[in-house]
Amino acid sequence: MATDMMAGMPGHDASGVEGPDEHFAVRVVARLLAALGQAMLFATVNQDHTRPQPRMDPRAAAEAVTGLSMAVYHTPPGDDLVTVAGEIVGWTRSTLEVFRDQLSVHAWSSCPCEESHGQDETDAAVLRAIRADLLLLPDPATRTLQAGLG
Ligand SMILES: [Zn+2]
């Protein structure tokens, strides 16, 4: 299991959000992976920006990519539902939330060159996509409620 592998990684800590396993369609996981890729790309090209907070945790982003990919790998052929560990979902959410927050105040841009050549439209489209992607993830408030009731 991916989670077993990562639990043994040096530097691994319990900063991830604990929670129950979640289930996603394969194509939803692919979309989340695409979003994580963009999040890491934007974090990289905007790393010297004057708005350092909220800061993306590159380890959480990397763990999310590995965890989601391994979850797809472990899904039996023919199954459409991918089982993803709660902490992987948490790292995915926290990474995409930082991405959304930096985009929503125009702190991060697809091209932070300070010239305007159409990147505002691109950034707005990416922000719409990320907001939609976040809706694919379970609401942590609901999850907490469920955990409390369970
Ligand atoms: Zn530019």
py3Dmol code that shows the C-alpha trace and the ligand (Angstrom):
import py3Dmol

protein = """\
ATOM      1  CA  MET A   1       0.000   0.000   0.000  1.00  0.00           C
ATOM      2  CA  ALA A   2       1.116   3.509  -0.756  1.00  0.00           C
ATOM      3  CA  THR A   3       0.289   4.613   2.749  1.00  0.00           C
ATOM      4  CA  ASP A   4       2.538   1.923   4.214  1.00  0.00           C
ATOM      5  CA  MET A   5       5.346   3.032   1.946  1.00  0.00           C
ATOM      6  CA  MET A   6       4.962   6.677   2.887  1.00  0.00           C
ATOM      7  CA  ALA A   7       4.595   5.987   6.588  1.00  0.00           C
ATOM      8  CA  GLY A   8       8.156   4.682   6.458  1.00  0.00           C
ATOM      9  CA  MET A   9       9.549   7.741   4.736  1.00  0.00           C
ATOM     10  CA  PRO A  10      12.006   9.827   6.744  1.00  0.00           C
ATOM     11  CA  GLY A  11      10.525  13.121   7.748  1.00  0.00           C
ATOM     12  CA  HIS A  12       6.988  11.844   7.562  1.00  0.00           C
ATOM     13  CA  ASP A  13       4.870  13.327  10.291  1.00  0.00           C
ATOM     14  CA  ALA A  14       1.260  13.451  11.308  1.00  0.00           C
ATOM     15  CA  SER A  15       0.568  16.888   9.858  1.00  0.00           C
ATOM     16  CA  GLY A  16      -1.787  15.350   7.315  1.00  0.00           C
ATOM     17  CA  VAL A  17      -5.478  15.421   8.092  1.00  0.00           C
ATOM     18  CA  GLU A  18      -6.527  12.064   9.427  1.00  0.00           C
ATOM     19  CA  GLY A  19      -9.809  10.773   8.159  1.00  0.00           C
ATOM     20  CA  PRO A  20     -11.582   7.807   6.707  1.00  0.00           C
ATOM     21  CA  ASP A  21     -10.774   6.378   3.300  1.00  0.00           C
ATOM     22  CA  GLU A  22     -12.600   8.111   0.469  1.00  0.00           C
ATOM     23  CA  HIS A  23     -13.699   6.749  -2.877  1.00  0.00           C
ATOM     24  CA  PHE A  24     -13.322   8.539  -6.188  1.00  0.00           C
ATOM     25  CA  ALA A  25     -13.920   7.653  -9.818  1.00  0.00           C
ATOM     26  CA  VAL A  26     -10.673   7.107 -11.723  1.00  0.00           C
ATOM     27  CA  ARG A  27     -11.283  10.159 -13.885  1.00  0.00           C
ATOM     28  CA  VAL A  28     -11.806  12.310 -10.787  1.00  0.00           C
ATOM     29  CA  VAL A  29      -8.445  11.172  -9.416  1.00  0.00           C
ATOM     30  CA  ALA A  30      -6.875  12.061 -12.768  1.00  0.00           C
ATOM     31  CA  ARG A  31      -8.377  15.533 -12.521  1.00  0.00           C
ATOM     32  CA  LEU A  32      -7.055  15.975  -8.978  1.00  0.00           C
ATOM     33  CA  LEU A  33      -3.602  14.902 -10.143  1.00  0.00           C
ATOM     34  CA  ALA A  34      -3.755  17.465 -12.952  1.00  0.00           C
ATOM     35  CA  ALA A  35      -4.742  20.135 -10.425  1.00  0.00           C
ATOM     36  CA  LEU A  36      -1.886  19.174  -8.099  1.00  0.00           C
ATOM     37  CA  GLY A  37       0.521  19.420 -11.029  1.00  0.00           C
ATOM     38  CA  GLN A  38      -0.655  22.942 -11.788  1.00  0.00           C
ATOM     39  CA  ALA A  39      -0.480  23.860  -8.103  1.00  0.00           C
ATOM     40  CA  MET A  40       3.168  22.781  -7.947  1.00  0.00           C
ATOM     41  CA  LEU A  41       3.938  24.533 -11.233  1.00  0.00           C
ATOM     42  CA  PHE A  42       2.414  27.804 -10.029  1.00  0.00           C
ATOM     43  CA  ALA A  43       4.120  27.489  -6.642  1.00  0.00           C
ATOM     44  CA  THR A  44       7.433  27.055  -8.437  1.00  0.00           C
ATOM     45  CA  VAL A  45       7.161  29.980 -10.853  1.00  0.00           C
ATOM     46  CA  ASN A  46       5.779  32.291  -8.145  1.00  0.00           C
ATOM     47  CA  GLN A  47       8.151  31.275  -5.388  1.00  0.00           C
ATOM     48  CA  ASP A  48       9.693  34.714  -4.936  1.00  0.00           C
ATOM     49  CA  HIS A  49       6.414  36.511  -4.840  1.00  0.00           C
ATOM     50  CA  THR A  50       5.778  39.070  -2.110  1.00  0.00           C
ATOM     51  CA  ARG A  51       2.860  37.117  -0.680  1.00  0.00           C
ATOM     52  CA  PRO A  52       4.507  34.122   0.977  1.00  0.00           C
ATOM     53  CA  GLN A  53       1.401  33.080   2.932  1.00  0.00           C
ATOM     54  CA  PRO A  54      -0.358  30.760   2.700  1.00  0.00           C
ATOM     55  CA  ARG A  55       2.691  28.716   1.842  1.00  0.00           C
ATOM     56  CA  MET A  56       2.339  25.535  -0.146  1.00  0.00           C
ATOM     57  CA  ASP A  57       3.939  22.529   1.527  1.00  0.00           C
ATOM     58  CA  PRO A  58       5.823  20.810  -1.291  1.00  0.00           C
ATOM     59  CA  ARG A  59       6.052  17.596   0.709  1.00  0.00           C
ATOM     60  CA  ALA A  60       2.300  17.437   1.194  1.00  0.00           C
ATOM     61  CA  ALA A  61       1.815  18.102  -2.524  1.00  0.00           C
ATOM     62  CA  ALA A  62       4.291  15.374  -3.441  1.00  0.00           C
ATOM     63  CA  GLU A  63       2.731  12.892  -1.011  1.00  0.00           C
ATOM     64  CA  ALA A  64      -0.677  13.663  -2.511  1.00  0.00           C
ATOM     65  CA  VAL A  65       0.560  12.969  -6.047  1.00  0.00           C
ATOM     66  CA  THR A  66       2.220   9.713  -5.004  1.00  0.00           C
ATOM     67  CA  GLY A  67      -0.718   8.625  -2.870  1.00  0.00           C
ATOM     68  CA  LEU A  68      -3.336   9.301  -5.535  1.00  0.00           C
ATOM     69  CA  SER A  69      -1.236   7.608  -8.222  1.00  0.00           C
ATOM     70  CA  MET A  70      -0.615   4.529  -6.092  1.00  0.00           C
ATOM     71  CA  ALA A  71      -4.302   4.367  -5.213  1.00  0.00           C
ATOM     72  CA  VAL A  72      -5.128   4.167  -8.924  1.00  0.00           C
ATOM     73  CA  TYR A  73      -2.401   1.561  -9.392  1.00  0.00           C
ATOM     74  CA  HIS A  74      -3.896  -0.600  -6.611  1.00  0.00           C
ATOM     75  CA  THR A  75      -7.405  -0.402  -8.068  1.00  0.00           C
ATOM     76  CA  PRO A  76      -8.283  -3.769  -9.630  1.00  0.00           C
ATOM     77  CA  PRO A  77      -8.695  -3.728 -13.418  1.00  0.00           C
ATOM     78  CA  GLY A  78     -12.301  -2.994 -14.306  1.00  0.00           C
ATOM     79  CA  ASP A  79     -13.066  -1.216 -11.046  1.00  0.00           C
ATOM     80  CA  ASP A  80     -13.928   2.438 -11.440  1.00  0.00           C
ATOM     81  CA  LEU A  81     -13.814   3.389  -7.762  1.00  0.00           C
ATOM     82  CA  VAL A  82     -10.420   4.270  -6.347  1.00  0.00           C
ATOM     83  CA  THR A  83      -9.934   4.024  -2.577  1.00  0.00           C
ATOM     84  CA  VAL A  84      -7.829   6.909  -1.269  1.00  0.00           C
ATOM     85  CA  ALA A  85      -6.557   7.148   2.319  1.00  0.00           C
ATOM     86  CA  GLY A  86      -7.914  10.047   4.332  1.00  0.00           C
ATOM     87  CA  GLU A  87      -4.516  11.645   4.822  1.00  0.00           C
ATOM     88  CA  ILE A  88      -3.915  11.666   1.061  1.00  0.00           C
ATOM     89  CA  VAL A  89      -7.245  13.414   0.599  1.00  0.00           C
ATOM     90  CA  GLY A  90      -6.191  15.908   3.281  1.00  0.00           C
ATOM     91  CA  TRP A  91      -2.871  16.673   1.563  1.00  0.00           C
ATOM     92  CA  THR A  92      -4.654  17.066  -1.753  1.00  0.00           C
ATOM     93  CA  ARG A  93      -7.157  19.459  -0.224  1.00  0.00           C
ATOM     94  CA  SER A  94      -4.581  21.530   1.683  1.00  0.00           C
ATOM     95  CA  THR A  95      -2.427  21.901  -1.447  1.00  0.00           C
ATOM     96  CA  LEU A  96      -5.334  22.932  -3.651  1.00  0.00           C
ATOM     97  CA  GLU A  97      -6.652  25.329  -1.009  1.00  0.00           C
ATOM     98  CA  VAL A  98      -3.327  27.198  -0.935  1.00  0.00           C
ATOM     99  CA  PHE A  99      -3.392  27.281  -4.737  1.00  0.00           C
ATOM    100  CA  ARG A 100      -6.944  28.661  -4.737  1.00  0.00           C
ATOM    101  CA  ASP A 101      -6.160  31.271  -2.082  1.00  0.00           C
ATOM    102  CA  GLN A 102      -3.052  32.543  -3.887  1.00  0.00           C
ATOM    103  CA  LEU A 103      -4.870  32.673  -7.221  1.00  0.00           C
ATOM    104  CA  SER A 104      -7.948  34.363  -5.788  1.00  0.00           C
ATOM    105  CA  VAL A 105      -5.938  37.409  -4.650  1.00  0.00           C
ATOM    106  CA  HIS A 106      -3.862  37.396  -7.869  1.00  0.00           C
ATOM    107  CA  ALA A 107      -0.715  36.709  -5.874  1.00  0.00           C
ATOM    108  CA  TRP A 108       0.171  33.784  -8.117  1.00  0.00           C
ATOM    109  CA  SER A 109       0.044  33.948 -11.889  1.00  0.00           C
ATOM    110  CA  SER A 110       0.730  31.563 -14.747  1.00  0.00           C
ATOM    111  CA  CYS A 111       3.313  34.174 -15.763  1.00  0.00           C
ATOM    112  CA  PRO A 112       4.453  36.527 -12.988  1.00  0.00           C
ATOM    113  CA  CYS A 113       6.595  38.634 -15.339  1.00  0.00           C
ATOM    114  CA  GLU A 114       4.727  41.832 -14.313  1.00  0.00           C
ATOM    115  CA  GLU A 115       3.705  42.470 -17.924  1.00  0.00           C
ATOM    116  CA  SER A 116       0.140  41.901 -19.001  1.00  0.00           C
ATOM    117  CA  HIS A 117      -0.150  39.615 -21.999  1.00  0.00           C
ATOM    118  CA  GLY A 118      -3.329  37.690 -21.366  1.00  0.00           C
ATOM    119  CA  GLN A 119      -2.264  35.688 -18.334  1.00  0.00           C
ATOM    120  CA  ASP A 120      -5.085  37.207 -16.253  1.00  0.00           C
ATOM    121  CA  GLU A 121      -7.604  35.269 -18.343  1.00  0.00           C
ATOM    122  CA  THR A 122      -5.587  32.105 -17.968  1.00  0.00           C
ATOM    123  CA  ASP A 123      -5.301  32.603 -14.223  1.00  0.00           C
ATOM    124  CA  ALA A 124      -9.051  33.218 -13.890  1.00  0.00           C
ATOM    125  CA  ALA A 125      -9.790  30.023 -15.822  1.00  0.00           C
ATOM    126  CA  VAL A 126      -7.385  28.064 -13.632  1.00  0.00           C
ATOM    127  CA  LEU A 127      -9.036  29.490 -10.510  1.00  0.00           C
ATOM    128  CA  ARG A 128     -12.480  28.416 -11.752  1.00  0.00           C
ATOM    129  CA  ALA A 129     -11.125  24.933 -12.416  1.00  0.00           C
ATOM    130  CA  ILE A 130      -9.505  24.666  -8.978  1.00  0.00           C
ATOM    131  CA  ARG A 131     -12.683  25.778  -7.248  1.00  0.00           C
ATOM    132  CA  ALA A 132     -14.548  23.065  -9.151  1.00  0.00           C
ATOM    133  CA  ASP A 133     -11.839  20.537  -8.263  1.00  0.00           C
ATOM    134  CA  LEU A 134     -12.175  21.346  -4.563  1.00  0.00           C
ATOM    135  CA  LEU A 135     -15.881  20.524  -4.805  1.00  0.00           C
ATOM    136  CA  LEU A 136     -14.859  16.997  -5.786  1.00  0.00           C
ATOM    137  CA  LEU A 137     -13.280  16.504  -2.372  1.00  0.00           C
ATOM    138  CA  PRO A 138     -15.351  15.654   0.691  1.00  0.00           C
ATOM    139  CA  ASP A 139     -16.185  18.568   2.926  1.00  0.00           C
ATOM    140  CA  PRO A 140     -13.927  18.303   6.014  1.00  0.00           C
ATOM    141  CA  ALA A 141     -16.675  19.817   8.188  1.00  0.00           C
ATOM    142  CA  THR A 142     -19.036  17.031   7.174  1.00  0.00           C
ATOM    143  CA  ARG A 143     -16.287  14.499   7.728  1.00  0.00           C
ATOM    144  CA  THR A 144     -15.604  15.818  11.232  1.00  0.00           C
ATOM    145  CA  LEU A 145     -19.282  15.601  12.009  1.00  0.00           C
ATOM    146  CA  GLN A 146     -19.391  12.027  10.753  1.00  0.00           C
ATOM    147  CA  ALA A 147     -16.305  11.132  12.763  1.00  0.00           C
ATOM    148  CA  GLY A 148     -17.867  12.646  15.858  1.00  0.00           C
ATOM    149  CA  LEU A 149     -21.031  10.665  15.355  1.00  0.00           C
ATOM    150  CA  GLY A 150     -19.136   7.467  14.577  1.00  0.00           C
TER     151      GLY A 150
END
"""
ligand_1 = """\
1
ZN
Zn 4.634 37.098 -18.672
"""
view = py3Dmol.view(width=600, height=400)
view.addModel(protein, "pdb")
view.setStyle({"model": 0}, {"cartoon": {"style": "trace"}})
view.addModel(ligand_1, "xyz")
view.setStyle({"model": 1}, {"stick": {}})
view.zoomTo()
view.show()
